[in-house]
C-alpha cells in the first residue's frame, strides 16, 4: 500500500511538471516517519537516511543516530545501498561518499553532537566557517553516533519524561 501511495504521488507530481521533486523525495512518502523515534522525515529532510538491504527491503530514519540503531538491531542484514540527505538541499546521496561535519553550534537530530552530510566539500567547509565542527568521513560519523548513543539516549528519555509530565499537568 505504501508503494502504491508513493507511485501515485510521483505520478501526480510528474503530471504537474515536477518529476525531479517527486523522485527526490519519494523516500519521504514511502517512509514518512522514522522507524525508530517516529519523527517526521519530511520535517527532518536535511538529516534523513535510507538503507536498502540486499533482500529488497528498506528502512528510513530521521538521522544517523536512528540509522545506528537500525544497524545494531539488523546485524544479520546486509545493506546494499545507504543514502543520506545533503544538509543544503535535502537530496539523497551515497552516505559513504558524503562529506560529513561533526559538531558545531547547530543542534543535531536526536543527538547533542551534530552529524551533518554534504554533497560538496566546499559546502561542508562553509558550514564549518559559520557554525564550527570538523570534517569527517562516514565511518567517523557512524563511530561518533555509537560513541554518543548512551548519553543521547539518556537525554531523549529525560526530554520525553518531561513532556509526559507536562501533558499530565495540562
CNS distance restraints for C-alpha pairs under 8 A (distance, minus, plus):
assign (resid   1 and name CA) (resid   5 and name CA) 6.24 0.50 0.50
assign (resid   2 and name CA) (resid   6 and name CA) 6.18 0.50 0.50
assign (resid   2 and name CA) (resid  29 and name CA) 7.80 0.50 0.50
assign (resid   2 and name CA) (resid  30 and name CA) 5.49 0.50 0.50
assign (resid   3 and name CA) (resid   7 and name CA) 6.14 0.50 0.50
assign (resid   3 and name CA) (resid  30 and name CA) 6.23 0.50 0.50
assign (resid   4 and name CA) (resid   8 and name CA) 6.15 0.50 0.50
assign (resid   5 and name CA) (resid   9 and name CA) 6.09 0.50 0.50
assign (resid   5 and name CA) (resid  29 and name CA) 7.55 0.50 0.50
assign (resid   5 and name CA) (resid  30 and name CA) 7.52 0.50 0.50
assign (resid   6 and name CA) (resid  10 and name CA) 6.16 0.50 0.50
assign (resid   6 and name CA) (resid  26 and name CA) 6.31 0.50 0.50
assign (resid   6 and name CA) (resid  29 and name CA) 5.61 0.50 0.50
assign (resid   6 and name CA) (resid  30 and name CA) 5.71 0.50 0.50
assign (resid   7 and name CA) (resid  11 and name CA) 6.09 0.50 0.50
assign (resid   8 and name CA) (resid  12 and name CA) 6.08 0.50 0.50
assign (resid   9 and name CA) (resid  13 and name CA) 6.20 0.50 0.50
assign (resid   9 and name CA) (resid  22 and name CA) 7.27 0.50 0.50
assign (resid   9 and name CA) (resid  29 and name CA) 7.82 0.50 0.50
assign (resid  10 and name CA) (resid  14 and name CA) 6.00 0.50 0.50
assign (resid  10 and name CA) (resid  19 and name CA) 6.97 0.50 0.50
assign (resid  10 and name CA) (resid  22 and name CA) 4.96 0.50 0.50
assign (resid  10 and name CA) (resid  23 and name CA) 6.77 0.50 0.50
assign (resid  10 and name CA) (resid  26 and name CA) 7.13 0.50 0.50
assign (resid  11 and name CA) (resid  15 and name CA) 6.15 0.50 0.50
assign (resid  12 and name CA) (resid  16 and name CA) 6.39 0.50 0.50
assign (resid  13 and name CA) (resid  17 and name CA) 6.47 0.50 0.50
assign (resid  13 and name CA) (resid  18 and name CA) 5.32 0.50 0.50
assign (resid  13 and name CA) (resid  19 and name CA) 5.80 0.50 0.50
assign (resid  13 and name CA) (resid  21 and name CA) 7.56 0.50 0.50
assign (resid  13 and name CA) (resid  22 and name CA) 5.73 0.50 0.50
assign (resid  14 and name CA) (resid  18 and name CA) 5.07 0.50 0.50
assign (resid  14 and name CA) (resid  19 and name CA) 4.08 0.50 0.50
assign (resid  14 and name CA) (resid  20 and name CA) 7.86 0.50 0.50
assign (resid  14 and name CA) (resid  22 and name CA) 6.78 0.50 0.50
assign (resid  15 and name CA) (resid  19 and name CA) 7.69 0.50 0.50
assign (resid  18 and name CA) (resid  22 and name CA) 6.46 0.50 0.50
assign (resid  19 and name CA) (resid  23 and name CA) 6.23 0.50 0.50
assign (resid  20 and name CA) (resid  24 and name CA) 6.03 0.50 0.50
assign (resid  21 and name CA) (resid  25 and name CA) 6.24 0.50 0.50
assign (resid  22 and name CA) (resid  26 and name CA) 5.90 0.50 0.50
assign (resid  24 and name CA) (resid  91 and name CA) 6.05 0.50 0.50
assign (resid  24 and name CA) (resid  92 and name CA) 7.01 0.50 0.50
assign (resid  25 and name CA) (resid  29 and name CA) 6.96 0.50 0.50
assign (resid  25 and name CA) (resid  91 and name CA) 7.71 0.50 0.50
assign (resid  26 and name CA) (resid  30 and name CA) 6.38 0.50 0.50
assign (resid  27 and name CA) (resid  31 and name CA) 5.68 0.50 0.50
assign (resid  27 and name CA) (resid  32 and name CA) 7.63 0.50 0.50
assign (resid  27 and name CA) (resid  50 and name CA) 7.51 0.50 0.50
assign (resid  27 and name CA) (resid  60 and name CA) 7.39 0.50 0.50
assign (resid  28 and name CA) (resid  32 and name CA) 4.86 0.50 0.50
assign (resid  28 and name CA) (resid  33 and name CA) 7.76 0.50 0.50
assign (resid  28 and name CA) (resid  41 and name CA) 6.01 0.50 0.50
assign (resid  28 and name CA) (resid  42 and name CA) 6.02 0.50 0.50
assign (resid  28 and name CA) (resid  45 and name CA) 7.95 0.50 0.50
assign (resid  31 and name CA) (resid  35 and name CA) 7.99 0.50 0.50
assign (resid  31 and name CA) (resid  41 and name CA) 7.42 0.50 0.50
assign (resid  31 and name CA) (resid  59 and name CA) 7.40 0.50 0.50
assign (resid  31 and name CA) (resid  60 and name CA) 5.56 0.50 0.50
assign (resid  32 and name CA) (resid  40 and name CA) 6.15 0.50 0.50
assign (resid  32 and name CA) (resid  41 and name CA) 5.58 0.50 0.50
assign (resid  32 and name CA) (resid  42 and name CA) 6.95 0.50 0.50
assign (resid  33 and name CA) (resid  38 and name CA) 5.12 0.50 0.50
assign (resid  33 and name CA) (resid  39 and name CA) 5.32 0.50 0.50
assign (resid  33 and name CA) (resid  40 and name CA) 4.60 0.50 0.50
assign (resid  33 and name CA) (resid  41 and name CA) 5.18 0.50 0.50
assign (resid  33 and name CA) (resid  60 and name CA) 7.57 0.50 0.50
assign (resid  33 and name CA) (resid  61 and name CA) 7.26 0.50 0.50
assign (resid  33 and name CA) (resid  62 and name CA) 7.50 0.50 0.50
assign (resid  34 and name CA) (resid  38 and name CA) 4.58 0.50 0.50
assign (resid  34 and name CA) (resid  39 and name CA) 5.23 0.50 0.50
assign (resid  34 and name CA) (resid  40 and name CA) 6.49 0.50 0.50
assign (resid  34 and name CA) (resid  41 and name CA) 6.15 0.50 0.50
assign (resid  34 and name CA) (resid  60 and name CA) 5.91 0.50 0.50
assign (resid  34 and name CA) (resid  61 and name CA) 4.27 0.50 0.50
assign (resid  34 and name CA) (resid  62 and name CA) 5.22 0.50 0.50
assign (resid  34 and name CA) (resid  66 and name CA) 7.83 0.50 0.50
assign (resid  35 and name CA) (resid  59 and name CA) 6.84 0.50 0.50
assign (resid  35 and name CA) (resid  60 and name CA) 6.26 0.50 0.50
assign (resid  35 and name CA) (resid  61 and name CA) 5.76 0.50 0.50
assign (resid  35 and name CA) (resid  66 and name CA) 7.99 0.50 0.50
assign (resid  36 and name CA) (resid  61 and name CA) 7.01 0.50 0.50
assign (resid  36 and name CA) (resid  66 and name CA) 6.15 0.50 0.50
assign (resid  36 and name CA) (resid  69 and name CA) 7.72 0.50 0.50
assign (resid  36 and name CA) (resid  70 and name CA) 7.82 0.50 0.50
assign (resid  37 and name CA) (resid  66 and name CA) 7.44 0.50 0.50
assign (resid  39 and name CA) (resid  44 and name CA) 7.73 0.50 0.50
assign (resid  39 and name CA) (resid  62 and name CA) 6.49 0.50 0.50
assign (resid  40 and name CA) (resid  44 and name CA) 6.38 0.50 0.50
assign (resid  40 and name CA) (resid  62 and name CA) 7.26 0.50 0.50
assign (resid  41 and name CA) (resid  45 and name CA) 5.44 0.50 0.50
assign (resid  41 and name CA) (resid  48 and name CA) 6.22 0.50 0.50
assign (resid  41 and name CA) (resid  61 and name CA) 7.01 0.50 0.50
assign (resid  41 and name CA) (resid  62 and name CA) 5.31 0.50 0.50
assign (resid  44 and name CA) (resid  48 and name CA) 6.14 0.50 0.50
assign (resid  44 and name CA) (resid  62 and name CA) 6.00 0.50 0.50
assign (resid  44 and name CA) (resid  63 and name CA) 7.92 0.50 0.50
assign (resid  44 and name CA) (resid 109 and name CA) 7.89 0.50 0.50
assign (resid  45 and name CA) (resid  62 and name CA) 7.38 0.50 0.50
assign (resid  45 and name CA) (resid  85 and name CA) 6.73 0.50 0.50
assign (resid  45 and name CA) (resid  90 and name CA) 5.64 0.50 0.50
assign (resid  46 and name CA) (resid  85 and name CA) 5.45 0.50 0.50
assign (resid  46 and name CA) (resid  86 and name CA) 6.22 0.50 0.50
assign (resid  46 and name CA) (resid  87 and name CA) 4.70 0.50 0.50
assign (resid  46 and name CA) (resid  88 and name CA) 7.08 0.50 0.50
assign (resid  46 and name CA) (resid  89 and name CA) 7.16 0.50 0.50
assign (resid  46 and name CA) (resid  90 and name CA) 4.75 0.50 0.50
assign (resid  47 and name CA) (resid  62 and name CA) 6.14 0.50 0.50
assign (resid  47 and name CA) (resid  63 and name CA) 5.14 0.50 0.50
assign (resid  47 and name CA) (resid  64 and name CA) 7.48 0.50 0.50
assign (resid  47 and name CA) (resid  84 and name CA) 6.88 0.50 0.50
assign (resid  47 and name CA) (resid  85 and name CA) 5.58 0.50 0.50
assign (resid  47 and name CA) (resid  86 and name CA) 7.41 0.50 0.50
assign (resid  47 and name CA) (resid  87 and name CA) 6.42 0.50 0.50
assign (resid  47 and name CA) (resid  90 and name CA) 7.68 0.50 0.50
assign (resid  47 and name CA) (resid 109 and name CA) 7.17 0.50 0.50
assign (resid  47 and name CA) (resid 116 and name CA) 6.65 0.50 0.50
assign (resid  47 and name CA) (resid 117 and name CA) 7.49 0.50 0.50
assign (resid  48 and name CA) (resid  60 and name CA) 7.36 0.50 0.50
assign (resid  48 and name CA) (resid  61 and name CA) 5.68 0.50 0.50
assign (resid  48 and name CA) (resid  62 and name CA) 4.21 0.50 0.50
assign (resid  48 and name CA) (resid  63 and name CA) 4.84 0.50 0.50
assign (resid  48 and name CA) (resid  64 and name CA) 7.44 0.50 0.50
assign (resid  48 and name CA) (resid  84 and name CA) 5.90 0.50 0.50
assign (resid  48 and name CA) (resid  85 and name CA) 5.60 0.50 0.50
assign (resid  49 and name CA) (resid  60 and name CA) 5.85 0.50 0.50
assign (resid  49 and name CA) (resid  61 and name CA) 5.25 0.50 0.50
assign (resid  49 and name CA) (resid  62 and name CA) 6.23 0.50 0.50
assign (resid  49 and name CA) (resid  63 and name CA) 5.92 0.50 0.50
assign (resid  49 and name CA) (resid  64 and name CA) 6.72 0.50 0.50
assign (resid  49 and name CA) (resid  67 and name CA) 6.93 0.50 0.50
assign (resid  49 and name CA) (resid  82 and name CA) 7.42 0.50 0.50
assign (resid  49 and name CA) (resid  83 and name CA) 5.51 0.50 0.50
assign (resid  49 and name CA) (resid  84 and name CA) 4.33 0.50 0.50
assign (resid  49 and name CA) (resid  85 and name CA) 6.38 0.50 0.50
assign (resid  49 and name CA) (resid  92 and name CA) 7.93 0.50 0.50
assign (resid  50 and name CA) (resid  58 and name CA) 6.99 0.50 0.50
assign (resid  50 and name CA) (resid  59 and name CA) 5.82 0.50 0.50
assign (resid  50 and name CA) (resid  60 and name CA) 4.48 0.50 0.50
assign (resid  50 and name CA) (resid  61 and name CA) 6.35 0.50 0.50
assign (resid  50 and name CA) (resid  82 and name CA) 5.91 0.50 0.50
assign (resid  50 and name CA) (resid  83 and name CA) 5.09 0.50 0.50
assign (resid  50 and name CA) (resid  84 and name CA) 6.46 0.50 0.50
assign (resid  51 and name CA) (resid  58 and name CA) 5.54 0.50 0.50
assign (resid  51 and name CA) (resid  59 and name CA) 5.45 0.50 0.50
assign (resid  51 and name CA) (resid  60 and name CA) 6.56 0.50 0.50
assign (resid  51 and name CA) (resid  79 and name CA) 6.51 0.50 0.50
assign (resid  51 and name CA) (resid  80 and name CA) 7.54 0.50 0.50
assign (resid  51 and name CA) (resid  81 and name CA) 5.81 0.50 0.50
assign (resid  51 and name CA) (resid  82 and name CA) 4.52 0.50 0.50
assign (resid  51 and name CA) (resid  83 and name CA) 6.28 0.50 0.50
assign (resid  52 and name CA) (resid  56 and name CA) 6.43 0.50 0.50
assign (resid  52 and name CA) (resid  57 and name CA) 5.92 0.50 0.50
assign (resid  52 and name CA) (resid  58 and name CA) 4.47 0.50 0.50
assign (resid  52 and name CA) (resid  59 and name CA) 6.82 0.50 0.50
assign (resid  52 and name CA) (resid  79 and name CA) 5.91 0.50 0.50
assign (resid  52 and name CA) (resid  80 and name CA) 5.55 0.50 0.50
assign (resid  52 and name CA) (resid  81 and name CA) 5.08 0.50 0.50
assign (resid  52 and name CA) (resid  82 and name CA) 6.38 0.50 0.50
assign (resid  53 and name CA) (resid  57 and name CA) 5.46 0.50 0.50
assign (resid  53 and name CA) (resid  58 and name CA) 6.11 0.50 0.50
assign (resid  53 and name CA) (resid  77 and name CA) 6.76 0.50 0.50
assign (resid  53 and name CA) (resid  78 and name CA) 5.67 0.50 0.50
assign (resid  53 and name CA) (resid  79 and name CA) 4.23 0.50 0.50
assign (resid  53 and name CA) (resid  80 and name CA) 4.88 0.50 0.50
assign (resid  53 and name CA) (resid  81 and name CA) 6.82 0.50 0.50
assign (resid  54 and name CA) (resid  77 and name CA) 7.65 0.50 0.50
assign (resid  54 and name CA) (resid  78 and name CA) 5.83 0.50 0.50
assign (resid  54 and name CA) (resid  79 and name CA) 5.93 0.50 0.50
assign (resid  54 and name CA) (resid  80 and name CA) 5.06 0.50 0.50
assign (resid  61 and name CA) (resid  66 and name CA) 5.86 0.50 0.50
assign (resid  61 and name CA) (resid  67 and name CA) 5.98 0.50 0.50
assign (resid  62 and name CA) (resid  66 and name CA) 6.64 0.50 0.50
assign (resid  62 and name CA) (resid  67 and name CA) 7.95 0.50 0.50
assign (resid  62 and name CA) (resid 109 and name CA) 7.54 0.50 0.50
assign (resid  63 and name CA) (resid  67 and name CA) 6.31 0.50 0.50
assign (resid  63 and name CA) (resid 109 and name CA) 6.10 0.50 0.50
assign (resid  63 and name CA) (resid 110 and name CA) 7.12 0.50 0.50
assign (resid  64 and name CA) (resid  68 and name CA) 6.00 0.50 0.50
assign (resid  64 and name CA) (resid 115 and name CA) 7.30 0.50 0.50
assign (resid  64 and name CA) (resid 142 and name CA) 7.06 0.50 0.50
assign (resid  64 and name CA) (resid 145 and name CA) 6.88 0.50 0.50
assign (resid  65 and name CA) (resid  69 and name CA) 6.66 0.50 0.50
assign (resid  65 and name CA) (resid 109 and name CA) 7.63 0.50 0.50
assign (resid  65 and name CA) (resid 110 and name CA) 6.24 0.50 0.50
assign (resid  65 and name CA) (resid 111 and name CA) 6.81 0.50 0.50
assign (resid  65 and name CA) (resid 145 and name CA) 5.62 0.50 0.50
assign (resid  65 and name CA) (resid 146 and name CA) 7.83 0.50 0.50
assign (resid  65 and name CA) (resid 149 and name CA) 7.35 0.50 0.50
assign (resid  66 and name CA) (resid  70 and name CA) 6.31 0.50 0.50
assign (resid  66 and name CA) (resid 110 and name CA) 7.69 0.50 0.50
assign (resid  67 and name CA) (resid  71 and name CA) 6.21 0.50 0.50
assign (resid  68 and name CA) (resid  72 and name CA) 6.20 0.50 0.50
assign (resid  68 and name CA) (resid 142 and name CA) 6.84 0.50 0.50
assign (resid  68 and name CA) (resid 145 and name CA) 6.63 0.50 0.50
assign (resid  68 and name CA) (resid 146 and name CA) 6.76 0.50 0.50
assign (resid  69 and name CA) (resid  73 and name CA) 6.15 0.50 0.50
assign (resid  70 and name CA) (resid  74 and name CA) 5.89 0.50 0.50
assign (resid  71 and name CA) (resid  75 and name CA) 5.85 0.50 0.50
assign (resid  81 and name CA) (resid  94 and name CA) 7.51 0.50 0.50
assign (resid  82 and name CA) (resid  94 and name CA) 5.94 0.50 0.50
assign (resid  82 and name CA) (resid  95 and name CA) 5.73 0.50 0.50
assign (resid  82 and name CA) (resid  96 and name CA) 7.60 0.50 0.50
assign (resid  83 and name CA) (resid  92 and name CA) 5.80 0.50 0.50
assign (resid  83 and name CA) (resid  93 and name CA) 5.28 0.50 0.50
assign (resid  83 and name CA) (resid  94 and name CA) 4.56 0.50 0.50
assign (resid  83 and name CA) (resid  95 and name CA) 4.88 0.50 0.50
assign (resid  84 and name CA) (resid  92 and name CA) 5.28 0.50 0.50
assign (resid  84 and name CA) (resid  93 and name CA) 5.54 0.50 0.50
assign (resid  84 and name CA) (resid  94 and name CA) 6.30 0.50 0.50
assign (resid  84 and name CA) (resid  95 and name CA) 5.15 0.50 0.50
assign (resid  84 and name CA) (resid  98 and name CA) 7.97 0.50 0.50
assign (resid  84 and name CA) (resid 117 and name CA) 6.92 0.50 0.50
assign (resid  85 and name CA) (resid  89 and name CA) 7.61 0.50 0.50
assign (resid  85 and name CA) (resid  90 and name CA) 4.82 0.50 0.50
assign (resid  85 and name CA) (resid  91 and name CA) 5.21 0.50 0.50
assign (resid  85 and name CA) (resid  92 and name CA) 4.31 0.50 0.50
assign (resid  85 and name CA) (resid  93 and name CA) 6.15 0.50 0.50
assign (resid  85 and name CA) (resid 117 and name CA) 6.75 0.50 0.50
assign (resid  85 and name CA) (resid 118 and name CA) 7.77 0.50 0.50
assign (resid  86 and name CA) (resid  90 and name CA) 4.91 0.50 0.50
assign (resid  86 and name CA) (resid  91 and name CA) 5.41 0.50 0.50
assign (resid  86 and name CA) (resid  92 and name CA) 6.17 0.50 0.50
assign (resid  86 and name CA) (resid  93 and name CA) 6.71 0.50 0.50
assign (resid  86 and name CA) (resid  98 and name CA) 7.94 0.50 0.50
assign (resid  86 and name CA) (resid 116 and name CA) 7.89 0.50 0.50
assign (resid  86 and name CA) (resid 117 and name CA) 5.43 0.50 0.50
assign (resid  86 and name CA) (resid 118 and name CA) 4.71 0.50 0.50
assign (resid  86 and name CA) (resid 119 and name CA) 5.72 0.50 0.50
assign (resid  87 and name CA) (resid 116 and name CA) 6.23 0.50 0.50
assign (resid  87 and name CA) (resid 117 and name CA) 5.72 0.50 0.50
assign (resid  87 and name CA) (resid 118 and name CA) 5.64 0.50 0.50
assign (resid  88 and name CA) (resid 118 and name CA) 7.00 0.50 0.50
assign (resid  88 and name CA) (resid 123 and name CA) 7.74 0.50 0.50
assign (resid  93 and name CA) (resid  97 and name CA) 7.74 0.50 0.50
assign (resid  93 and name CA) (resid  98 and name CA) 6.94 0.50 0.50
assign (resid  93 and name CA) (resid 119 and name CA) 6.96 0.50 0.50
assign (resid  94 and name CA) (resid  98 and name CA) 6.34 0.50 0.50
assign (resid  95 and name CA) (resid 117 and name CA) 7.66 0.50 0.50
assign (resid  95 and name CA) (resid 138 and name CA) 6.37 0.50 0.50
assign (resid  96 and name CA) (resid 137 and name CA) 7.23 0.50 0.50
assign (resid  96 and name CA) (resid 138 and name CA) 5.22 0.50 0.50
assign (resid  96 and name CA) (resid 139 and name CA) 7.73 0.50 0.50
assign (resid  97 and name CA) (resid 119 and name CA) 7.89 0.50 0.50
assign (resid  97 and name CA) (resid 137 and name CA) 7.78 0.50 0.50
assign (resid  97 and name CA) (resid 138 and name CA) 7.46 0.50 0.50
assign (resid  98 and name CA) (resid 117 and name CA) 5.76 0.50 0.50
assign (resid  98 and name CA) (resid 118 and name CA) 5.55 0.50 0.50
assign (resid  98 and name CA) (resid 119 and name CA) 5.30 0.50 0.50
assign (resid  98 and name CA) (resid 120 and name CA) 7.53 0.50 0.50
assign (resid  98 and name CA) (resid 137 and name CA) 7.19 0.50 0.50
assign (resid  98 and name CA) (resid 138 and name CA) 7.08 0.50 0.50
assign (resid  99 and name CA) (resid 117 and name CA) 5.65 0.50 0.50
assign (resid  99 and name CA) (resid 118 and name CA) 5.07 0.50 0.50
assign (resid  99 and name CA) (resid 119 and name CA) 6.25 0.50 0.50
assign (resid  99 and name CA) (resid 120 and name CA) 6.67 0.50 0.50
assign (resid  99 and name CA) (resid 121 and name CA) 5.99 0.50 0.50
assign (resid  99 and name CA) (resid 124 and name CA) 6.72 0.50 0.50
assign (resid  99 and name CA) (resid 135 and name CA) 6.95 0.50 0.50
assign (resid  99 and name CA) (resid 136 and name CA) 6.56 0.50 0.50
assign (resid  99 and name CA) (resid 137 and name CA) 5.99 0.50 0.50
assign (resid  99 and name CA) (resid 138 and name CA) 7.59 0.50 0.50
assign (resid 100 and name CA) (resid 115 and name CA) 6.69 0.50 0.50
assign (resid 100 and name CA) (resid 116 and name CA) 5.52 0.50 0.50
assign (resid 100 and name CA) (resid 117 and name CA) 4.44 0.50 0.50
assign (resid 100 and name CA) (resid 118 and name CA) 6.14 0.50 0.50
assign (resid 100 and name CA) (resid 124 and name CA) 7.21 0.50 0.50
assign (resid 100 and name CA) (resid 135 and name CA) 5.74 0.50 0.50
assign (resid 100 and name CA) (resid 136 and name CA) 4.90 0.50 0.50
assign (resid 100 and name CA) (resid 137 and name CA) 5.54 0.50 0.50
assign (resid 100 and name CA) (resid 138 and name CA) 6.55 0.50 0.50
assign (resid 100 and name CA) (resid 141 and name CA) 6.80 0.50 0.50
assign (resid 101 and name CA) (resid 114 and name CA) 7.74 0.50 0.50
assign (resid 101 and name CA) (resid 115 and name CA) 5.68 0.50 0.50
assign (resid 101 and name CA) (resid 116 and name CA) 5.20 0.50 0.50
assign (resid 101 and name CA) (resid 117 and name CA) 6.43 0.50 0.50
assign (resid 101 and name CA) (resid 118 and name CA) 7.93 0.50 0.50
assign (resid 101 and name CA) (resid 124 and name CA) 6.54 0.50 0.50
assign (resid 101 and name CA) (resid 128 and name CA) 7.56 0.50 0.50
assign (resid 101 and name CA) (resid 133 and name CA) 5.96 0.50 0.50
assign (resid 101 and name CA) (resid 134 and name CA) 5.34 0.50 0.50
assign (resid 101 and name CA) (resid 135 and name CA) 4.71 0.50 0.50
assign (resid 101 and name CA) (resid 136 and name CA) 5.74 0.50 0.50
assign (resid 101 and name CA) (resid 141 and name CA) 7.93 0.50 0.50
assign (resid 102 and name CA) (resid 113 and name CA) 6.78 0.50 0.50
assign (resid 102 and name CA) (resid 114 and name CA) 5.66 0.50 0.50
assign (resid 102 and name CA) (resid 115 and name CA) 4.69 0.50 0.50
assign (resid 102 and name CA) (resid 116 and name CA) 6.68 0.50 0.50
assign (resid 102 and name CA) (resid 133 and name CA) 5.28 0.50 0.50
assign (resid 102 and name CA) (resid 134 and name CA) 5.34 0.50 0.50
assign (resid 102 and name CA) (resid 135 and name CA) 6.55 0.50 0.50
assign (resid 102 and name CA) (resid 136 and name CA) 6.67 0.50 0.50
assign (resid 102 and name CA) (resid 141 and name CA) 6.85 0.50 0.50
assign (resid 103 and name CA) (resid 113 and name CA) 4.97 0.50 0.50
assign (resid 103 and name CA) (resid 114 and name CA) 4.79 0.50 0.50
assign (resid 103 and name CA) (resid 115 and name CA) 6.43 0.50 0.50
assign (resid 103 and name CA) (resid 132 and name CA) 6.91 0.50 0.50
assign (resid 103 and name CA) (resid 133 and name CA) 4.36 0.50 0.50
assign (resid 103 and name CA) (resid 134 and name CA) 6.68 0.50 0.50
assign (resid 104 and name CA) (resid 113 and name CA) 7.62 0.50 0.50
assign (resid 104 and name CA) (resid 114 and name CA) 6.86 0.50 0.50
assign (resid 104 and name CA) (resid 128 and name CA) 7.12 0.50 0.50
assign (resid 104 and name CA) (resid 131 and name CA) 5.20 0.50 0.50
assign (resid 104 and name CA) (resid 132 and name CA) 4.14 0.50 0.50
assign (resid 104 and name CA) (resid 133 and name CA) 4.09 0.50 0.50
assign (resid 104 and name CA) (resid 134 and name CA) 7.78 0.50 0.50
assign (resid 105 and name CA) (resid 131 and name CA) 5.33 0.50 0.50
assign (resid 105 and name CA) (resid 132 and name CA) 6.35 0.50 0.50
assign (resid 105 and name CA) (resid 133 and name CA) 7.77 0.50 0.50
assign (resid 106 and name CA) (resid 114 and name CA) 6.89 0.50 0.50
assign (resid 106 and name CA) (resid 131 and name CA) 6.74 0.50 0.50
assign (resid 107 and name CA) (resid 111 and name CA) 7.61 0.50 0.50
assign (resid 107 and name CA) (resid 112 and name CA) 6.38 0.50 0.50
assign (resid 107 and name CA) (resid 113 and name CA) 7.25 0.50 0.50
assign (resid 107 and name CA) (resid 114 and name CA) 6.00 0.50 0.50
assign (resid 108 and name CA) (resid 112 and name CA) 5.76 0.50 0.50
assign (resid 108 and name CA) (resid 113 and name CA) 5.96 0.50 0.50
assign (resid 108 and name CA) (resid 114 and name CA) 3.78 0.50 0.50
assign (resid 108 and name CA) (resid 115 and name CA) 6.45 0.50 0.50
assign (resid 108 and name CA) (resid 116 and name CA) 7.94 0.50 0.50
assign (resid 109 and name CA) (resid 114 and name CA) 6.84 0.50 0.50
assign (resid 110 and name CA) (resid 152 and name CA) 6.90 0.50 0.50
assign (resid 110 and name CA) (resid 156 and name CA) 7.36 0.50 0.50
assign (resid 111 and name CA) (resid 148 and name CA) 7.35 0.50 0.50
assign (resid 111 and name CA) (resid 149 and name CA) 7.92 0.50 0.50
assign (resid 111 and name CA) (resid 152 and name CA) 5.30 0.50 0.50
assign (resid 112 and name CA) (resid 148 and name CA) 7.97 0.50 0.50
assign (resid 112 and name CA) (resid 152 and name CA) 6.53 0.50 0.50
assign (resid 113 and name CA) (resid 148 and name CA) 7.56 0.50 0.50
assign (resid 115 and name CA) (resid 141 and name CA) 6.45 0.50 0.50
assign (resid 117 and name CA) (resid 124 and name CA) 7.83 0.50 0.50
assign (resid 118 and name CA) (resid 123 and name CA) 6.51 0.50 0.50
assign (resid 118 and name CA) (resid 124 and name CA) 5.87 0.50 0.50
assign (resid 119 and name CA) (resid 123 and name CA) 7.58 0.50 0.50
assign (resid 120 and name CA) (resid 124 and name CA) 6.58 0.50 0.50
assign (resid 121 and name CA) (resid 125 and name CA) 6.19 0.50 0.50
assign (resid 122 and name CA) (resid 126 and name CA) 6.10 0.50 0.50
assign (resid 123 and name CA) (resid 127 and name CA) 6.15 0.50 0.50
assign (resid 124 and name CA) (resid 128 and name CA) 6.25 0.50 0.50
assign (resid 124 and name CA) (resid 135 and name CA) 7.33 0.50 0.50
assign (resid 125 and name CA) (resid 129 and name CA) 6.18 0.50 0.50
assign (resid 125 and name CA) (resid 135 and name CA) 7.81 0.50 0.50
assign (resid 126 and name CA) (resid 130 and name CA) 6.41 0.50 0.50
assign (resid 127 and name CA) (resid 131 and name CA) 5.78 0.50 0.50
assign (resid 127 and name CA) (resid 132 and name CA) 7.09 0.50 0.50
assign (resid 128 and name CA) (resid 132 and name CA) 4.21 0.50 0.50
assign (resid 128 and name CA) (resid 133 and name CA) 5.41 0.50 0.50
assign (resid 128 and name CA) (resid 134 and name CA) 6.88 0.50 0.50
assign (resid 136 and name CA) (resid 140 and name CA) 5.84 0.50 0.50
assign (resid 136 and name CA) (resid 141 and name CA) 6.44 0.50 0.50
assign (resid 137 and name CA) (resid 141 and name CA) 6.29 0.50 0.50
assign (resid 138 and name CA) (resid 142 and name CA) 6.08 0.50 0.50
assign (resid 139 and name CA) (resid 143 and name CA) 6.03 0.50 0.50
assign (resid 140 and name CA) (resid 144 and name CA) 6.08 0.50 0.50
assign (resid 141 and name CA) (resid 145 and name CA) 6.28 0.50 0.50
assign (resid 142 and name CA) (resid 146 and name CA) 6.49 0.50 0.50
assign (resid 143 and name CA) (resid 147 and name CA) 6.20 0.50 0.50
assign (resid 144 and name CA) (resid 148 and name CA) 6.03 0.50 0.50
assign (resid 145 and name CA) (resid 149 and name CA) 5.95 0.50 0.50
assign (resid 146 and name CA) (resid 150 and name CA) 7.98 0.50 0.50
assign (resid 148 and name CA) (resid 152 and name CA) 5.93 0.50 0.50
assign (resid 149 and name CA) (resid 153 and name CA) 5.89 0.50 0.50
assign (resid 150 and name CA) (resid 154 and name CA) 6.27 0.50 0.50
assign (resid 151 and name CA) (resid 155 and name CA) 6.18 0.50 0.50
assign (resid 152 and name CA) (resid 156 and name CA) 6.12 0.50 0.50
assign (resid 153 and name CA) (resid 157 and name CA) 6.14 0.50 0.50
assign (resid 154 and name CA) (resid 158 and name CA) 6.29 0.50 0.50
assign (resid 155 and name CA) (resid 159 and name CA) 6.20 0.50 0.50
assign (resid 156 and name CA) (resid 160 and name CA) 6.12 0.50 0.50
assign (resid 157 and name CA) (resid 161 and name CA) 6.07 0.50 0.50
assign (resid 158 and name CA) (resid 162 and name CA) 6.16 0.50 0.50
assign (resid 159 and name CA) (resid 163 and name CA) 6.19 0.50 0.50
assign (resid 160 and name CA) (resid 164 and name CA) 6.20 0.50 0.50
assign (resid 161 and name CA) (resid 165 and name CA) 6.24 0.50 0.50
assign (resid 162 and name CA) (resid 166 and name CA) 6.14 0.50 0.50
assign (resid 163 and name CA) (resid 167 and name CA) 6.19 0.50 0.50
assign (resid 164 and name CA) (resid 168 and name CA) 6.23 0.50 0.50
assign (resid 165 and name CA) (resid 169 and name CA) 6.36 0.50 0.50
assign (resid 166 and name CA) (resid 170 and name CA) 6.50 0.50 0.50
